[in-house]
Every structure is written in C-alpha cells, then in structure tokens.
Amino acid sequence: MPLPLGIVSFFVALIWLYTDKIQKAKKMLIFALVWMFVWSYPPIVDNLLYKLESTYPALHHPSKDIHYIYLLGGGHNSDKSLPITSEISSQSVVRFTEALRLYKQLAQAKVILSGYGGLYGDMPHAYMQQKLALALGIKPSDIILAPRPKDTHQEALKAKEIIGKNKFILVTSAYHMRRAMIEFTNQNLHPIPAPTNHLANTKHIHIYDIFSSHTLYKASILWHEYLGLLYQQLINLK
C-alpha cells in the first residue's frame, strides 16, 4: 500500500543518512517525498479512481424479469451495543441502500446477503445485513443468507449455486465492480452490474490540498483493486 511503502522509504533514507551514505539518502528522501505527494494529491488519485469506478454505469431502472439481487459483503463492528447503522460500516450501508432501492422496484426479487464474520467478530456479515434488511422492510421470505463466502471468488461460487444461469443484479462499490464482474463472469454467470458508493471526486478537486489523508485512503483502495485485477490476470494465465 502507498503509505507503508512511503514510510519504509523514509526509514531507509534515515538509515543511509546515519551510515554516511549521503547521496543515497538524499535520493531516497526525494523519492519518499514525491511518492507521498503523488498518492495523497487529489487531482491524481481521484482521476485514477474515477477511471476505475466509471467502468460500469449506475443501474437506475432494472428489468422487471430479474428475480435476484446479490449484495456483496463488507465490514461491520462487533459491538452489539451500537445501533444497527453504526454496527455496519458506512460503505456497507451505502451498498445496502442501493440494493434496497432496486428491491423496491422489483415485484418478485430476492436479496442475497453475503459475508462471513472472520474479520469482524463472531457474527457473520450476512446476518448483520439481515438485521438491517428486516428493520427496513424487506420480507423475511425475500432474504437469502450466504454467511460462508470469505472473498469475491467464493461469493461467485455461491451465486452459481443459488442462481445458476439466471440473470441477477450484482451490487457492490463502484471501485470493486470491475474485479467482481470478472469473478462472476468467470463462473459463467450473468450479473447485471449495479455500482454504488462512488468515492472519486472529479468535479470539486482542490488542487492546493496536498498530503491529504483522505486521498491517501482512496489511494489505498485504488492500489488494492488494481493489485486484485493483476492477480486475476495471473491466475487466468494459468
């Protein structure tokens, strides 16, 4: 990720400085500063992220013959004293809101809620989303739980088991949609992308906002997704 790599570069520069390798230290220090500037500068990161997020357009009006909405998993907080919307991460709430919007447009759709609990505590993420779904009016009979998938590949396998060859709506964050679509189509499934939770801001970029921590967060997401895409290509080559 950009931040750890930047910090490591600074430490290497310090080590070379204290071992009297002055020229190497200067070069590494310049590299570290430029590196941190690039990956925390909104005009660069937001435009790169926008290219990734704009791969698929938003789904405004789904076809009425769709019977499944697959909502990919996200993160949550295991603190049961919190209200439902605080237990689930903000990006998961945004994803869920999109799935709910599409569900209300379809007369006979079932919502598949996915995600295990290994990273977040004992409660699978699918069950956390079920609590939110029931609270917001989704019928219990319209909810299908998939609490075992640990990643997008396993979610695609679960979709194959539940949905088969039928078309379905796939809901996830816009930055993750390209990678998710590859995983699902590799299983000969027929997902209709419904990207949401767009993070890139290309309309109101502040060119003087340098070393932005929020932009560095978006850069980490960007790196994560492109590394995932690269990994997919390597696996497909095999």
N, C-alpha and C positions, 0 to 999 in steps of 0.2 A: 504494500500500500504506500501511497505517496508520503504520508507523514513519517512512518518508521524509516523509510529509505532516506528521507531528508535528515532526520535526527542522527542516523548512523553516519551519514556523510560528514556532519558536523563533528562527531566524535572522532572519526578518522582524521579529520583536519587537525583537531586538538592534539591527538597522539603524535602526528607528524611534526606539529609545532614544538612540542616538548622534547622531541628526539632530534631537533635541529634540522629537520628536513623541510626547510622554509619554503622552497619553491613548490614542492608537492603540497604542502599545507595551504599555500595561497590558492593554488588551482582547485583543490578540493573545497576550500571555503567558498570560492566564487561559484563552483558548481552547486554546492548546497544552497546558497542564497538564491541562485537562478531557479533551481529546482523547486524550492518552496514558493517562490514568487509565481511561477507558472501554474502550479497546481492549487494555488489559493487566489487566483486572479479571475474574477467573474467573466470577463469577455472571452477568455479562452475556454474555461471549463463549461460554462453554460452553453456555448455554441457546440462544443463536442457532445455534451449530454443531449442537446436538442436533436442532433442528427440521429442519436440512438433512440430517443423517445418518439420521434416522428416517423418511425418505420411503419407503423400502422395507425390509421386514423381512429378517432373515437367512434364507438358504436352508439348512435343516437336512437335508431328505430330498428330493433331486431325483427327478424322474420317470425311470424306468428306460429310457424310449424316447429319451432325449437322447443325441446322438452327438457333440456338440461342446462344448468349454469354451473360451471366448475370454478369455484373460488379458491385460488391457491393460498397456502398457509403463509403466516407472517410471524410476528413476535408478540409476546404478552408478558405481563407482570404476574408473578405467582402470589402476590399479596392479596388475599381474599377479603381484606377489609376495605379495599378500594371499590368504587362503583364500576359497573361493567365497562363503561367507555374509558376508564382510567386503567383498568386491567389490561386491555388490549392496546397495542402500540398504535400510534397515530396513523401510520401507513396502512395498518390492517383495518382500521376504522374507515379510512377512505376507500379501500378496496371493497369492504363490506357494503358501504353506502352505494357504490356503483352496482354491485350485484343485486342489492335490494331494489334499486331503480329499475333495472332490467326485469327483475322478477315481477314487479307490479305491472309491467307492460305485457306480460305473457300469461295466458289463462291457465295453462296446464304445466308450467315449468317446475322442476325440482331443483333445489340448490344443493350442490355437493360442497361440503365444508371440509377442508383438508388441513393436515398439520399434526405432527407429533409433539410430545412435551419434553423431549430430552434436553433442550437448551433452556427451557423456561420453568422447570419445576415438574411436579407430578402430573399436573393437568394437561392433557393434550390440547394443542391449539384449536383443533376441530371442536372440542367441547366448549372452549371459551367462546368461539364464534356462535355455537349453538345457543348459548345463553343470550347473546345479543340478538340473534335471529328471532328467538321466541319473544323477547321483550319488544321487538319492533314489528311484530305481527305476521311473521312467516309461519304458516301452518306446520305443526309437527310432522304431518304426513308428507310435507313437501321438502323435508330436510333429510339428506343422506350424509352420514358421517364417514370420514376417511381419516381416522386418527393415527394410522401407522406410517404413512409416507414421510420420509425424512428429508427429501430433496425433490427437485423438479422432475428428475428422471423417474423416481418412484411414484410421483403423482401421475405422471403419464401412464405408467403401467396400471395404476389403479383406475384411471379413466378408461383404459382399454377393457378392463374387467367389468366396469359398471355400464359404460355407454356403448361399447362396441363400435360399429360403423356409423352410428347416428351422428348427425351434426350437433354441435353444442357450443355454447358461449364460454370462452375462457377469459376469466377476469384476473388481472394481476397489475402490478405497477408498470407504467409505460416503459421504464428503463429495463425491466426484466422481460418484457413481452417478446422481443426477438429471440432470446435464448429459450424461452418457454415454448414458443411456436416450433422451434427446431426439434425440441424433445418430443413434443406431442405428434408432430407430423412424421417423425422417425418411427413412431409406433403405428403408422398407417391410420391415424385418427384424423378427424375432420373438424378441428377447432375453428371457431369464428372469434377473432381477437377483439377484446373489449378493454383496451388500455386505460388506465386511470392513474391518479397520484403523480401527475407530471411535475417534475422538480425544476426543469430548466427554465430560466427566465431570460428571454432574449429581447423583451420589449423595454424593460426598465433596468438596463445594466448600468451600474455605477463604475465608470472607468477609473475613478480615483479610489475605489475600495480595494486596497491592496492587502495581502496577507489576511484574507477573510477566513475565519474558522468555519463558517457555514459553507463557503465554497470548497474548502478542503474536505468537508464531509461529503459533498456531492462528487468531488474528485475520487474519493474512495469508492463510492458506488459505481462510478464510471469504470474505474480500474477493475473492480470485482466482476462486472458484467463482461468486459472485454476479455479478461482472463478466462472467464467461463466459456465464452464463444471460441476462444483459441483452443481450450481443452476439448470442446465438442468437435472441432475440426480434426484434432489429432486422433481422437477416438474413432471418428468416421473413416480416417485414413487406414486404420487397422482392419 
